[in-house]
Amino acid sequence: MSPTEPVRARVINAADLEQLALLLPRGYPNRSSDYFRTIFRRLTDHAAPSPFPKYGYLLESGASAVGAILVIYSSTVVGQEMRVRGNFAYWYVEPQYRTFAALLPKLAFAHKDVTFLNLSSGRHTRPILEAHGYRRYISGEFVCIPAVSAKTMGARVSRIAEDDVSPEGLTPFEVQLCKDHVSFGCIAVRCSAAGETQPFVFQRLRRPGRIPVPYARLVYCRELEAFLRFVGPVGRFLALRGIPLVSIDSNGPLTGLLGKYSVAKTPKYFKGPNPPRLGDFAYTERVMFDN
């Protein structure tokens, strides 16, 4: 059936959210309208960098929403400079309008200085992603037992709370990142030794099985080498709080850690000028929507 009204793509605004909460479950039947309302509240609170949209892009026919793609825009540090990245999350278009679906990412890709992430690609979509210039940058995960790693002499690990004013040794960007992710349900810590201070953020999860095992996924570190330097004291800090395992995005085993590498069912892709770092998926769907 051909559309009877003009079709256009535009930025999602707050007045569209209830209509989208009813539309998106058609493409994601395991997600309810209340789930998407929760997502929209979190995106409303999220400080997207100006002038990028808070929610993403809408496809409409006449006055009706017929499709949408949610995009989380956030700031990140590349070298010593702030850059913008966008995480494509949920994308759905009503079947009779799918010939217009490409209008949605086209609006996003007009921003040539933005790096875009796709963390939840379906197997059938990966050749399409690669044809559009996406590159795979993470193929699996390494799950380790960090508490058994060597000690770092004199290391001190302390937890960062949502109401901490300015944890010592962190940049203003990192202070805000840690506070935001604590509000998402994550654990943020600072580890100091020999005049060096490093922030780490972990997402608390449970591995499925007959007896679910608690573990933490590394969400943010300045560089993966910093985590490897402090893995022992940080691992013991987590183990004392009932979290014996840590999952780290990687492309193979990590030297010096006791654990196991496995290929992910869903590899991760990026498109844009700044390849993402391992050990950093702050402000993405995995942590903002999955908690």
BAFI-3210 file (N, C-alpha, C; in Angstrom, 3 decimals, decimal comma, padded with zeros to 6 digits):
// residues 291
n [1|2|3|4|5|6|7|8|9|10|11|12|13|14|15|16|17|18|19|20|21|22|23|24|25|26|27|28|29|30|31|32|33|34|35|36|37|38|39|40|41|42|43|44|45|46|47|48|49|50|51|52|53|54|55|56|57|58|59|60|61|62|63|64|65|66|67|68|69|70|71|72|73|74|75|76|77|78|79|80|81|82|83|84|85|86|87|88|89|90|91|92|93|94|95|96|97|98|99|100|101|102|103|104|105|106|107|108|109|110|111|112|113|114|115|116|117|118|119|120|121|122|123|124|125|126|127|128|129|130|131|132|133|134|135|136|137|138|139|140|141|142|143|144|145|146|147|148|149|150|151|152|153|154|155|156|157|158|159|160|161|162|163|164|165|166|167|168|169|170|171|172|173|174|175|176|177|178|179|180|181|182|183|184|185|186|187|188|189|190|191|192|193|194|195|196|197|198|199|200|201|202|203|204|205|206|207|208|209|210|211|212|213|214|215|216|217|218|219|220|221|222|223|224|225|226|227|228|229|230|231|232|233|234|235|236|237|238|239|240|241|242|243|244|245|246|247|248|249|250|251|252|253|254|255|256|257|258|259|260|261|262|263|264|265|266|267|268|269|270|271|272|273|274|275|276|277|278|279|280|281|282|283|284|285|286|287|288|289|290|291]
n.u [000,841|000,615|001,821|-000,551|-000,276|002,078|005,499|007,974|011,149|012,318|013,618|013,043|010,790|009,698|006,919|006,326|006,763|004,928|003,402|005,412|006,071|003,965|004,252|006,850|006,946|005,781|007,750|009,466|008,446|009,019|009,415|007,780|005,342|005,644|008,306|009,609|008,729|010,163|012,770|012,604|012,318|014,827|016,451|015,499|016,529|019,196|022,103|022,440|024,922|024,990|024,416|022,762|020,065|017,919|016,615|016,557|015,421|012,489|010,087|007,423|004,083|001,904|000,359|001,096|003,235|005,322|007,633|010,882|014,146|016,154|018,682|021,486|023,201|026,377|029,123|032,629|036,050|038,732|041,979|043,137|040,884|037,380|034,928|032,097|029,848|027,476|025,023|023,251|020,205|017,243|015,412|012,783|010,416|007,226|005,861|004,762|006,059|008,738|010,398|011,152|012,854|015,619|015,827|016,026|018,627|020,084|019,719|021,182|023,779|024,520|026,058|029,235|031,403|030,861|031,148|029,628|028,006|027,124|025,834|024,270|023,757|021,838|022,364|021,629|021,785|024,422|026,066|024,896|025,505|028,309|028,500|027,696|029,812|030,471|032,678|033,878|034,749|034,861|034,931|034,399|034,348|036,174|036,167|037,091|038,774|039,430|040,366|042,400|044,649|047,915|049,097|048,927|051,167|050,393|047,963|044,848|041,395|038,360|034,879|032,769|030,231|026,890|026,483|028,972|031,176|033,588|035,553|038,896|041,600|040,261|039,040|036,775|034,946|035,086|034,174|031,471|030,652|030,997|029,136|026,741|026,595|026,463|023,892|022,572|022,695|025,185|028,494|030,923|034,355|037,397|040,843|043,915|047,461|050,914|050,984|049,271|045,965|043,059|039,894|037,166|034,352|031,668|029,178|026,630|025,684|024,101|025,145|023,388|021,846|021,491|022,250|022,441|025,239|026,735|028,263|030,494|030,482|032,938|032,582|033,722|036,974|039,998|041,929|042,558|044,910|045,313|043,348|044,347|046,666|045,676|044,067|044,138|043,731|041,292|039,692|039,611|038,255|035,720|035,134|034,817|032,370|030,650|030,983|032,522|033,502|034,620|033,681|035,112|035,128|036,719|039,164|040,353|042,195|043,353|046,474|047,999|045,748|043,537|041,242|038,653|038,295|035,689|033,921|031,659|028,076|026,975|028,748|030,452|030,138|031,449|031,232|032,819|035,017|036,580|037,813|036,344|037,489|038,628|037,088|035,414|032,227|030,554|027,548|025,861|023,413|023,697|024,243|022,625|020,042|019,798|019,965]
n.v [-001,198|002,180|005,234|007,723|010,285|013,023|012,113|012,647|013,205|014,144|015,867|014,327|015,596|016,644|016,505|014,338|011,996|010,298|009,215|007,778|005,949|004,226|003,334|002,092|-000,476|-002,148|-002,915|-004,061|-006,399|-007,560|-005,473|-003,092|-000,379|001,125|000,609|002,035|004,584|004,940|004,964|007,344|009,212|009,016|009,887|012,471|013,594|013,410|015,181|016,062|017,014|020,319|021,217|018,960|016,545|015,416|012,951|011,667|010,761|011,203|009,625|010,678|010,553|012,682|013,772|011,695|009,477|007,205|005,873|005,634|006,457|006,025|007,972|008,313|011,027|012,071|013,533|012,945|012,278|012,673|012,149|015,132|016,561|017,454|015,460|014,435|011,705|009,385|007,064|004,723|003,381|002,105|001,250|001,540|001,119|001,390|-001,272|-000,547|001,782|001,439|001,894|004,447|004,428|004,947|007,672|008,411|007,694|009,248|011,903|011,936|011,277|013,531|015,017|015,203|015,175|013,563|010,512|007,441|004,786|001,351|-000,961|-003,174|-004,868|-006,826|-010,089|-010,177|-007,542|-006,746|-006,934|-004,769|-002,623|-002,591|-002,018|000,586|001,890|001,322|-000,003|-002,934|-002,993|-004,251|-007,599|-009,496|-010,612|-010,533|-012,355|-012,070|-012,942|-010,634|-010,194|-011,950|-010,990|-009,407|-007,419|-003,848|-001,751|000,171|001,069|002,736|002,385|003,945|004,553|006,404|008,628|009,721|012,264|013,334|016,076|016,908|014,572|013,911|014,179|013,680|014,781|017,528|016,594|013,797|013,636|014,374|012,347|010,047|010,569|010,680|008,025|006,588|007,344|005,864|003,390|002,233|001,297|003,474|004,152|005,475|005,011|005,194|005,492|005,887|008,602|008,661|008,805|007,114|006,841|004,476|002,846|000,654|-001,612|-003,282|-006,650|-009,866|-013,113|-015,327|-018,474|-021,624|-021,016|-017,806|-015,755|-012,994|-010,248|-007,719|-005,295|-003,600|-000,240|002,291|003,604|005,508|004,531|001,244|000,102|001,377|000,227|-002,381|-001,966|-001,402|-003,499|-005,530|-004,357|-003,030|-005,186|-006,663|-004,878|-004,952|-007,690|-007,931|-006,834|-008,630|-009,180|-011,110|-011,379|-009,767|-008,339|-007,510|-005,665|-006,868|-007,969|-010,373|-012,603|-011,098|-010,186|-011,326|-011,549|-013,708|-015,614|-015,934|-015,725|-015,002|-015,140|-012,628|-012,750|-010,567|-008,461|-005,242|-002,081|000,839|004,115|006,801|009,614|009,109|006,388|004,302|003,733|000,716|-000,377|001,741|002,530|004,504|006,366|005,001|002,827|000,362|000,811|002,967|002,150|-000,553|-001,024]
n.w [000,000|-000,927|000,524|001,444|002,282|002,394|003,086|005,499|007,104|010,309|013,243|016,398|018,792|022,121|022,154|020,577|021,941|023,349|021,280|019,990|021,976|021,775|019,183|018,804|020,183|018,289|016,571|018,348|020,014|022,464|024,124|026,100|025,961|028,270|028,855|026,805|027,477|029,825|028,786|027,306|029,345|030,519|028,402|028,212|030,523|029,962|029,046|026,062|023,705|022,393|018,989|018,908|018,612|021,336|021,273|018,747|015,486|013,505|011,397|009,525|008,306|006,975|009,840|011,423|013,214|011,656|011,801|013,403|014,627|017,357|018,807|020,777|021,599|022,672|024,532|024,253|025,138|022,996|022,560|023,680|023,293|023,077|021,592|019,587|019,753|018,401|019,287|017,665|018,556|018,979|016,072|013,985|011,376|009,992|007,996|005,394|004,853|004,526|002,372|002,734|004,835|004,882|005,063|007,704|009,043|007,301|008,040|010,421|009,508|008,191|009,834|009,682|011,399|013,510|015,313|014,859|016,589|016,460|018,404|018,561|016,357|014,080|012,618|009,897|009,170|009,087|006,687|005,355|007,040|006,761|004,059|004,124|005,192|007,839|010,314|011,880|015,301|017,735|018,605|020,553|024,013|027,080|029,934|033,219|036,344|038,352|040,955|041,638|040,505|040,433|043,199|043,481|044,756|047,562|046,578|046,576|046,672|046,125|046,397|044,176|044,760|043,807|044,747|045,195|045,339|043,929|043,036|043,857|041,531|039,165|035,987|035,188|033,233|033,653|036,277|035,998|034,230|035,843|037,925|036,449|035,532|037,884|038,586|036,689|037,769|037,948|039,208|040,282|040,626|042,047|041,678|043,254|043,202|043,770|042,996|040,833|039,581|038,654|037,051|037,112|035,741|036,256|035,149|036,793|036,536|035,845|035,069|032,989|033,889|035,684|038,261|038,684|038,169|039,674|037,997|036,683|034,131|032,351|031,892|031,559|031,209|031,226|029,530|028,331|029,232|031,661|033,273|033,344|034,807|037,337|037,966|039,964|042,716|042,170|041,386|043,774|045,384|044,133|044,462|047,223|047,451|046,449|043,726|041,666|039,037|036,011|032,971|029,876|026,955|024,080|021,641|021,814|024,047|027,124|028,160|031,129|032,714|034,450|032,895|030,370|026,878|024,577|021,497|020,569|020,196|019,078|017,357|017,478|015,884|014,199|012,702|011,303|012,175|014,481|015,860|018,337|021,729|023,280|026,248|026,768|026,707|027,558|028,149|026,323|024,749|026,031|028,687|029,494|028,841|029,474|032,188]
ca.u [000,000|001,409|001,409|-001,493|000,133|003,523|006,368|009,186|011,937|012,677|014,065|012,011|010,664|009,031|005,509|006,203|007,215|003,865|003,085|006,482|005,975|002,972|004,695|008,068|006,746|005,400|008,985|010,174|007,328|009,449|009,538|006,467|005,268|006,220|009,762|010,049|008,516|011,310|013,891|012,449|012,622|016,282|016,985|015,131|017,472|020,560|022,559|023,010|025,678|024,344|022,981|022,241|018,769|017,918|015,966|016,805|014,756|011,128|009,512|005,995|003,220|000,904|000,614|001,269|004,558|005,326|008,950|011,794|015,423|016,632|020,117|022,032|024,375|027,123|030,486|033,692|037,380|039,624|043,220|042,863|039,788|036,042|034,304|030,716|029,508|026,059|024,737|021,948|019,626|016,081|015,065|011,620|009,575|006,071|006,198|004,399|006,869|010,160|011,177|011,606|013,608|016,971|015,802|016,323|020,076|020,640|019,757|022,302|025,071|024,861|027,077|030,417|032,413|030,363|031,398|028,403|028,173|026,038|026,236|023,282|023,413|021,377|023,249|021,230|022,056|025,863|026,563|024,382|026,325|029,640|028,345|027,511|031,020|030,743|033,768|033,816|035,867|034,877|034,412|034,066|034,538|037,056|035,636|038,236|038,665|040,486|040,863|043,599|045,785|048,964|048,835|049,575|051,597|049,871|046,763|043,631|040,192|037,211|033,667|032,306|028,788|026,230|026,516|030,339|031,342|034,641|036,555|040,263|042,321|039,426|038,690|035,339|034,192|035,012|033,313|030,079|030,411|030,829|027,867|025,646|026,492|025,942|022,432|022,063|022,813|026,548|029,466|032,056|035,417|038,679|041,944|045,108|048,719|052,147|050,709|048,374|044,568|042,302|038,486|036,615|032,909|031,238|027,750|026,335|024,834|024,144|025,255|022,254|022,147|020,728|022,613|022,965|026,470|026,907|029,515|030,503|030,990|033,684|031,889|034,585|038,293|040,699|042,568|042,508|046,158|045,145|042,620|045,231|047,609|045,004|043,040|044,127|042,996|039,898|039,012|039,344|037,195|034,458|034,885|034,309|030,977|029,888|031,108|033,822|033,907|034,530|033,648|035,776|035,093|038,072|039,289|041,162|042,596|044,126|047,662|048,144|044,488|042,981|039,879|038,325|037,789|034,687|033,415|030,322|027,027|026,703|029,926|030,142|030,595|031,467|031,384|033,154|036,431|037,316|037,546|036,143|038,492|038,199|036,918|034,610|030,937|029,756|026,434|025,318|022,215|024,009|024,219|021,517|018,751|019,770|019,936]
ca.v [000,000|003,395|006,294|008,692|011,594|013,258|011,505|013,424|012,873|015,329|015,608|014,026|016,539|016,097|016,264|013,079|010,840|009,345|008,517|006,816|004,875|003,281|002,815|001,281|-001,890|-002,952|-003,481|-004,740|-006,901|-007,907|-004,215|-002,489|001,076|001,681|000,542|003,170|005,813|005,044|005,388|008,751|010,016|009,045|010,753|013,844|014,042|013,353|016,448|015,886|018,212|021,217|021,390|017,652|016,239|014,576|011,655|011,039|011,246|010,694|009,560|010,897|010,670|013,609|014,092|010,435|008,863|005,893|005,285|006,432|005,896|006,698|008,206|008,942|011,853|012,360|014,030|012,045|012,859|012,028|012,877|016,164|017,372|016,897|015,079|013,956|010,439|009,052|005,630|004,305|002,378|001,427|001,733|000,819|001,804|000,585|-001,988|000,128|002,996|001,089|002,476|005,754|004,246|005,524|009,099|008,635|007,828|010,298|013,124|011,830|011,244|014,872|015,519|014,450|015,136|012,690|009,075|006,719|003,419|000,383|-001,983|-004,254|-005,221|-008,163|-010,737|-009,846|-006,127|-006,433|-006,566|-003,437|-001,683|-002,505|-001,338|002,010|002,471|000,932|-000,943|-003,676|-002,655|-005,193|-008,896|-010,398|-010,151|-011,321|-012,398|-012,396|-012,894|-009,637|-010,159|-012,785|-010,340|-008,919|-006,207|-002,585|-001,289|001,441|001,496|003,013|002,396|004,524|004,638|007,754|008,716|010,658|013,616|013,803|017,399|016,851|013,580|014,344|013,489|013,485|015,980|017,839|015,684|012,487|013,762|014,324|011,013|009,107|010,849|010,270|006,572|006,135|007,510|004,779|002,139|001,701|001,521|004,295|004,177|006,082|004,233|006,040|004,880|006,495|009,886|008,499|008,522|006,668|006,510|003,294|002,700|-000,716|-001,916|-004,520|-007,566|-011,274|-014,060|-016,258|-019,873|-022,188|-020,155|-016,569|-015,284|-011,551|-009,795|-006,304|-004,984|-002,350|000,770|003,432|003,870|006,424|003,652|-000,117|-000,161|001,853|-000,802|-003,520|-001,608|-001,354|-004,531|-006,278|-003,676|-002,780|-006,468|-007,041|-003,977|-005,480|-009,012|-007,724|-006,395|-009,716|-009,178|-011,764|-011,420|-008,539|-008,532|-006,414|-005,765|-007,087|-008,723|-011,537|-012,686|-009,984|-010,708|-011,076|-011,744|-015,053|-015,549|-016,620|-014,900|-015,622|-014,292|-012,141|-012,982|-009,279|-007,597|-003,820|-001,355|002,297|004,849|008,185|009,992|008,792|005,021|004,216|003,001|-000,403|000,033|002,958|002,656|005,418|007,048|004,235|002,060|-000,784|001,203|003,870|001,502|-001,949|-001,140]
ca.w [000,000|-001,026|001,445|000,889|002,771|002,234|004,100|005,747|008,297|011,092|014,613|017,398|019,895|023,310|021,868|019,824|022,710|023,666|020,036|019,731|022,973|021,273|017,890|018,801|020,528|017,117|016,041|019,435|020,820|023,824|024,856|026,284|025,864|029,501|028,707|025,987|028,251|030,730|027,944|026,949|030,554|030,680|027,355|028,562|031,552|029,432|028,463|024,728|023,305|021,431|018,734|018,508|019,234|022,530|021,119|017,467|014,284|013,312|010,063|009,674|007,141|007,484|011,244|012,151|013,252|011,007|012,005|014,217|015,048|018,556|018,776|021,982|021,338|023,895|024,373|024,695|024,994|022,028|022,825|024,674|022,778|023,168|020,338|019,731|019,125|018,438|019,383|017,148|019,446|018,408|014,743|013,463|010,402|009,600|006,755|004,141|004,701|004,649|001,280|003,195|006,086|004,789|005,377|009,124|009,289|006,448|008,852|011,359|008,810|007,716|010,762|009,268|012,459|014,569|015,189|015,191|017,078|016,390|019,373|018,639|014,976|013,742|011,644|008,531|008,887|009,097|005,349|005,029|007,800|006,160|002,772|004,411|005,755|009,215|010,524|013,140|016,183|018,862|018,170|021,645|025,381|027,942|031,303|034,074|037,807|038,579|042,329|041,796|039,847|041,332|043,964|043,136|046,071|048,054|045,852|047,338|045,838|046,830|045,573|043,860|044,928|042,903|045,309|045,406|044,750|042,918|043,449|043,553|040,473|037,992|035,241|035,301|032,375|034,301|037,459|035,537|033,686|036,958|038,596|035,572|035,448|039,177|038,517|035,848|038,516|037,841|040,275|039,844|041,636|041,701|042,226|043,308|043,645|043,256|042,368|039,683|039,900|037,487|037,289|036,448|035,899|035,987|035,145|037,529|035,779|036,271|033,955|033,064|034,171|036,794|039,396|038,081|038,801|039,505|037,401|036,313|032,797|032,345|031,098|031,223|031,762|030,316|028,561|028,841|029,957|033,036|034,010|033,559|035,876|038,641|037,973|041,219|043,782|041,776|041,431|045,165|045,832|043,639|045,039|048,582|047,312|045,839|042,268|041,451|037,633|035,227|031,523|029,176|025,504|023,563|020,397|022,110|025,452|027,659|028,828|032,555|033,429|034,481|032,394|029,122|025,785|023,713|020,412|020,887|019,217|018,448|017,282|017,561|014,707|014,243|011,446|011,591|012,183|015,709|016,313|019,786|022,513|024,111|027,637|026,879|026,046|028,371|027,493|025,213|025,087|026,880|030,086|029,779|028,646|029,923|033,652]
c.u [000,874|000,916|000,483|-001,167|001,627|004,315|007,604|009,867|012,330|013,163|012,866|011,991|009,804|007,568|005,280|006,322|006,111|003,468|004,141|006,474|004,956|003,421|005,825|007,860|006,277|006,628|009,764|009,126|007,708|009,668|008,168|006,511|005,856|007,744|010,258|009,781|009,663|012,549|013,798|012,698|014,125|016,933|016,654|016,115|018,907|020,926|023,227|023,761|024,908|025,124|022,280|020,947|018,896|017,485|016,301|015,918|013,461|010,791|008,004|005,312|002,025|001,267|000,905|002,707|004,468|006,691|009,814|013,099|015,882|018,151|020,520|023,286|025,056|028,495|031,468|035,033|038,187|040,934|042,972|041,656|038,451|035,505|032,897|030,586|028,011|025,880|023,335|021,413|018,468|015,682|013,914|010,866|008,435|006,307|005,900|005,211|008,370|011,008|011,716|012,536|014,975|016,998|016,230|017,830|020,710|020,720|020,937|023,643|025,442|025,923|028,362|031,465|032,000|030,748|030,162|028,729|026,927|026,472|025,309|022,818|022,874|022,270|022,915|021,547|023,544|026,431|026,099|025,209|027,681|029,590|028,191|028,705|031,287|031,896|033,607|035,009|035,914|034,224|033,984|034,235|035,482|036,507|036,752|037,850|039,745|041,094|042,129|044,819|046,721|048,542|049,554|049,911|051,006|048,612|045,586|042,459|039,042|036,055|033,270|030,778|028,208|026,337|027,936|030,539|032,372|035,716|037,946|040,872|041,534|039,184|037,207|034,471|034,016|034,133|031,849|029,734|030,164|029,496|026,685|025,485|026,119|024,418|021,795|022,128|024,184|027,340|030,618|033,078|036,587|039,761|043,205|046,292|049,867|051,882|049,799|046,976|043,825|040,845|038,072|035,121|032,521|029,715|027,532|025,325|024,876|024,222|024,137|022,721|021,302|020,999|023,219|024,170|026,586|028,261|029,385|031,073|031,707|033,034|032,827|035,921|038,996|041,380|042,614|043,764|046,068|044,381|043,517|046,258|046,963|044,005|042,976|043,346|041,546|039,098|038,694|038,267|035,824|034,121|034,332|032,859|030,157|029,945|032,463|034,363|033,761|034,600|034,218|035,629|036,509|038,010|040,174|041,488|043,447|045,259|047,670|046,883|044,051|041,529|039,733|037,782|036,748|034,230|031,978|029,326|026,726|027,970|029,503|030,840|030,649|031,622|031,714|034,641|037,240|036,988|037,387|037,252|037,859|038,092|036,146|033,348|029,991|028,685|025,954|024,120|022,497|023,918|023,038|020,167|018,672|019,724|018,497]
c.v [001,244|004,430|007,283|010,108|011,779|012,661|012,373|012,926|014,173|014,897|015,288|015,144|015,939|015,763|014,941|011,834|009,840|008,554|007,454|005,673|003,827|002,627|001,796|-000,168|-002,750|-003,594|-004,269|-005,294|-007,353|-006,662|-003,548|-000,977|001,728|001,641|001,743|004,502|006,027|005,510|006,885|009,658|010,111|009,937|012,220|014,412|014,120|014,668|016,183|017,151|019,028|021,191|020,081|017,331|015,313|013,144|010,934|011,624|010,478|010,670|009,719|011,003|011,503|014,008|012,845|009,946|007,471|005,216|006,198|005,691|006,706|006,799|008,900|009,708|012,173|012,904|012,985|012,728|012,021|012,801|013,870|017,011|016,655|016,628|014,540|012,590|010,190|007,548|005,373|003,194|001,661|002,083|000,881|001,719|000,863|-000,012|-001,206|001,395|002,695|001,546|003,850|005,654|004,916|007,020|009,373|008,717|008,915|011,615|013,098|011,950|012,577|015,512|014,717|014,322|014,251|011,245|008,337|005,276|002,610|-000,807|-003,183|-004,674|-006,645|-008,761|-010,303|-008,401|-005,825|-006,174|-005,171|-002,377|-001,489|-001,810|000,170|002,616|002,167|-000,072|-001,643|-003,283|-003,504|-006,489|-009,798|-009,762|-011,094|-011,214|-012,884|-012,395|-011,920|-009,668|-010,969|-012,157|-009,730|-007,628|-005,017|-001,907|000,089|001,922|001,673|003,123|002,952|004,684|006,096|007,746|009,777|012,092|014,083|015,131|017,367|015,868|013,961|013,505|013,250|014,819|016,296|016,934|014,327|012,518|013,639|012,950|010,007|009,315|010,400|008,757|005,942|006,257|006,456|003,426|001,516|001,939|002,325|004,352|004,995|005,279|005,068|005,241|005,624|007,776|009,827|008,167|008,189|006,397|005,254|003,223|001,297|-000,800|-003,260|-005,365|-008,947|-012,156|-015,078|-017,683|-020,357|-021,406|-018,886|-016,049|-013,773|-011,235|-008,328|-006,170|-003,638|-001,381|001,877|003,334|004,796|005,669|002,267|-000,456|000,302|000,831|-001,993|-003,231|-001,731|-002,496|-005,288|-005,582|-003,380|-004,077|-006,905|-006,144|-004,512|-006,825|-008,902|-007,269|-007,394|-009,783|-009,787|-011,663|-010,037|-008,908|-007,292|-006,646|-005,920|-007,838|-009,950|-011,573|-011,490|-010,532|-010,338|-011,254|-013,203|-014,981|-016,248|-015,618|-015,686|-014,620|-013,907|-012,519|-011,705|-008,438|-006,132|-003,071|000,147|002,858|006,287|008,392|009,517|007,381|004,964|003,415|001,768|000,090|001,323|002,823|003,457|006,084|006,314|003,432|000,937|-000,424|002,104|003,178|000,130|-002,105|-001,109]
c.w [000,000|-000,030|000,742|001,313|002,500|003,401|004,264|007,005|008,986|012,459|015,509|018,432|021,003|023,035|021,134|020,702|023,009|022,425|019,729|020,736|022,562|019,969|018,017|019,247|019,360|016,476|017,057|020,399|022,223|024,680|024,919|026,053|027,105|029,466|027,909|026,687|029,235|029,977|027,649|028,157|030,749|029,624|027,616|029,574|031,037|028,743|027,125|024,330|022,269|020,108|018,401|019,250|020,434|022,252|019,812|016,395|014,039|011,834|010,232|008,314|007,561|008,894|012,075|012,079|012,650|011,132|012,854|014,398|016,244|018,481|020,064|021,583|022,655|023,540|024,869|024,443|024,007|022,071|023,944|024,277|022,941|021,767|020,636|019,084|019,292|018,419|018,841|018,044|018,748|017,086|014,227|012,498|010,039|008,212|005,474|003,880|004,655|003,472|001,656|004,406|006,051|005,069|006,817|009,391|008,430|007,206|009,812|010,641|008,178|008,603|010,540|010,371|013,628|014,268|015,681|015,581|016,787|017,235|019,384|017,243|014,879|012,657|010,211|008,167|008,721|007,708|004,928|005,751|007,126|004,800|002,948|005,162|007,207|009,248|011,875|014,001|017,450|018,402|019,321|023,002|026,118|029,353|032,215|035,546|038,283|039,968|042,523|041,130|040,868|042,025|043,333|044,453|046,388|047,368|046,796|046,372|046,657|045,862|045,365|043,935|043,997|043,407|045,643|044,678|043,628|043,356|042,957|042,438|039,212|037,293|035,444|034,433|033,048|035,542|037,038|034,986|034,806|037,657|037,753|035,591|036,785|039,178|037,618|036,560|038,471|039,133|039,681|040,968|041,103|042,399|042,129|043,814|042,987|042,473|041,162|040,171|038,623|037,873|036,511|036,742|035,459|036,041|035,835|036,759|036,417|035,037|034,078|033,313|035,322|038,070|038,801|038,872|038,592|038,867|037,061|034,913|032,868|031,359|030,651|031,950|030,778|029,183|029,170|029,629|031,408|033,864|034,305|034,656|037,250|038,835|039,302|042,318|043,425|041,833|042,843|045,782|045,390|044,281|046,453|048,580|046,511|044,338|041,909|040,028|036,994|033,748|030,850|027,678|024,973|022,247|020,562|023,588|025,855|028,513|030,301|033,361|033,341|034,029|031,060|028,113|024,997|022,666|020,724|019,796|018,436|018,440|017,211|016,423|014,982|012,841|011,812|011,791|013,383|016,189|017,831|020,456|023,140|025,549|027,799|026,047|026,937|027,516|026,243|025,702|026,071|028,354|030,419|029,702|029,289|031,440|034,146]
res [m|s|p|t|e|p|v|r|a|r|v|i|n|a|a|d|l|e|q|l|a|l|l|l|p|r|g|y|p|n|r|s|s|d|y|f|r|t|i|f|r|r|l|t|d|h|a|a|p|s|p|f|p|k|y|g|y|l|l|e|s|g|a|s|a|v|g|a|i|l|v|i|y|s|s|t|v|v|g|q|e|m|r|v|r|g|n|f|a|y|w|y|v|e|p|q|y|r|t|f|a|a|l|l|p|k|l|a|f|a|h|k|d|v|t|f|l|n|l|s|s|g|r|h|t|r|p|i|l|e|a|h|g|y|r|r|y|i|s|g|e|f|v|c|i|p|a|v|s|a|k|t|m|g|a|r|v|s|r|i|a|e|d|d|v|s|p|e|g|l|t|p|f|e|v|q|l|c|k|d|h|v|s|f|g|c|i|a|v|r|c|s|a|a|g|e|t|q|p|f|v|f|q|r|l|r|r|p|g|r|i|p|v|p|y|a|r|l|v|y|c|r|e|l|e|a|f|l|r|f|v|g|p|v|g|r|f|l|a|l|r|g|i|p|l|v|s|i|d|s|n|g|p|l|t|g|l|l|g|k|y|s|v|a|k|t|p|k|y|f|k|g|p|n|p|p|r|l|g|d|f|a|y|t|e|r|v|m|f|d|n]
***
